[in-house]
Amino acid sequence: DRPGLIASAIEQILPRPDREQGPLAAVSSAAAGADTLFAEAVLARGLPWTALLPFPEAEFSRDFTEPEWSRASAALARATRVSIEPQEG
């Protein structure tokens, strides 16, 4: 299944946090699909995650199905920071 393959690839490339490499943090959006899978993997590793959204959450959520928003909102609730970064242009 494609989401499983993407999640597996993310797991393989994410570094494992350890004391020798210094602090790590992650930044991404929370769109359905790879963004949500990335956020879940980062959070599972205990890394701080900053979510960058193009709109406030209420507006952002309109682009999701109910199951997709359930996953994305669960990740957003665990984000270190949620920043609204409107697109220019």
LINRARA-V529848 format. One record per helix or strand of 3 or more residues. SS is the DSSP state (@ for helix, = for strand). FROM is the first residue (numbers start at 0). LEN is the number of residues. If there is no record, write none. Layout:
SS&FROM&LEN + SS&FROM&LEN
This chain:
@&1&12 + =&24&4 + @&33&11 + =&47&6 + @&56&7 + @&65&13 + =&80&4
